[in-house]
Amino acid sequence: MNDALHDPQRPDEDFALKLDAQDPLARYRQEFHIPTGPDGRPLIYLCGNSLGLQPVRTRAFVDQELRDWAELAVDGHFRARRPWYPYHERLREPGARLVGALPHEVVFMNGLTVNLHLLMVSFYRPTPQRYRIVIEDAAFPSDIYLARTQLQCHGISPDDGLIVLRPRAGEHLIRTEDVLDLLRREGSSIAVLLLPGVNYFTGQVFDMQRIAHAGHAAGCAVGFDLAHAAGNVELRLHEWQVDFAAWCTYKYLNSGPGAVAGCFIHDRHVRNTDLTALPRFGGWWGNDPLTRFRMHLEPEFVPVPSADAWQLSNPPILAMAPVLASLEIFDEVGMAAIRAKSLRLTRYLQFLLDQMPSSRYTVITPREPEWRGCQFSILAHERPRELHQSLESAGVVCDFREPNVVRVAPAPLYNTHHEVWRFWQILARHA
Ligand SMILES: *Cc1c(COP(=O)(O)O)cnc(C)c1O
């Protein structure tokens, strides 16, 4: 199958169908509900980077919890088919495999932005000399608000405390060398680097390993927002020595709108239960389970030596069930196979776009497969909204980002080469 990455490609429809016939993940498409258009035909859903499709098996996972709640009520904590008390532990191992972590480095809780704030409580400890936060230009709005309000919470003006990494003039992507250069110049004033694994706007994969290494050499904490990376590219958070990371599960991870998010804290930090050295907010679900139920008899917060120490509340079981269902699929297939298909799909899409260069648009996502996931960001030079409208009316679901970018993301678990081919045909008519 690896040959498919090197074989010559062809722009005809039969070739797309041939690629699908050879696709070892083809059967996973039927594991998902594919939305249909007004004519009852499946839409070409290229929006899994925004909201992933519902796995068919999710309903059974949620139904199970509704049934156990109806039949067992409070006893469900220990007697449900999947007991609620340790429910979050079920997500730990598949979650760790997903992001290249050790199981005790991962916890699923809250939403993404909430998690980043909770992590900043621990990792953003500004001093008069070292107080700045680095984010990237074209960061997701929530991340910008997060960085600015974190600074303000510590009485630091964002004008001074926020460093925004920008692409060079005339470029769209951030060069790793520019990140390293910033660290050499300003590193001693930087407390935290908070960068994306994959930028949501351009689809650029960041060199997380080199950035973490250089950040640490400069004495900074290094955290990643993996909203567009988790379930999209292969990650080795533990090995890369990343300090902390968080990701949502409703994009590539198909866990439903507003689903419970994931969180990573490196082993060397989770072992540190000294609340003076590594402060964190306490809640009963982060406390050592041995004393958790002694309630008011134990007023001291004793953090459990795992990422669980950052979770405050008891887990929302009905909201966790879809995450568990989805992680089961990711575990079954494995990120290596998912990424391999993603590379085949995007190589094919790149080939098709190259057949028909257009002066009306530019793909701003990196050309090198290593530095992109499955998203292509198409910058339209003229009437970008109309391009998006035409795609939508032709049955393509994709999104538009101000001021002029259409994002399309063939998701390896459910999109086909034939859909990529049809998308290209539709684009060709309007470009
Ligand atoms: C999707 C996304 C978010 C969304 O934040 P929530 O807290 O899940 O609402 C935040 N940051 C990035 C980079 C995103 O892509």
The ligand as an SDF file (V2000), in Angstrom:
LIG
                    3D

 15 15  0  0  0  0  0  0  0  0999 V2000
  -11.4910   24.7520   17.9380 C   0  0  0  0  0  0  0  0  0  0  0  0
  -10.4590   25.5010   18.6800 C   0  0  0  0  0  0  0  0  0  0  0  0
  -10.7260   26.0410   19.9470 C   0  0  0  0  0  0  0  0  0  0  0  0
  -12.0920   25.9240   20.5570 C   0  0  0  0  0  0  0  0  0  0  0  0
  -12.0720   26.0930   21.9340 O   0  0  0  0  0  0  0  0  0  0  0  0
  -13.2030   25.4300   22.8470 P   0  0  0  0  0  0  0  0  0  0  0  0
  -12.7420   25.7510   24.2030 O   0  0  0  0  0  0  0  0  0  0  0  0
  -13.2620   23.9800   22.5040 O   0  0  0  0  0  0  0  0  0  0  0  0
  -14.5020   26.0910   22.5050 O   0  0  0  0  0  0  0  0  0  0  0  0
   -9.6960   26.6950   20.6090 C   0  0  0  0  0  0  0  0  0  0  0  0
   -8.4680   26.8220   20.0490 N   0  0  0  0  0  0  0  0  0  0  0  0
   -8.1910   26.3130   18.8230 C   0  0  0  0  0  0  0  0  0  0  0  0
   -6.8310   26.4770   18.2480 C   0  0  0  0  0  0  0  0  0  0  0  0
   -9.1830   25.6690   18.1020 C   0  0  0  0  0  0  0  0  0  0  0  0
   -8.9130   25.1930   16.8860 O   0  0  0  0  0  0  0  0  0  0  0  0
  1  2  1  0
  2  3  1  0
  2 14  2  0
  3  4  1  0
  3 10  2  0
  4  5  1  0
  5  6  1  0
  6  7  2  0
  6  8  1  0
  6  9  1  0
 10 11  1  0
 11 12  2  0
 12 13  1  0
 12 14  1  0
 14 15  1  0
M  END
$$$$
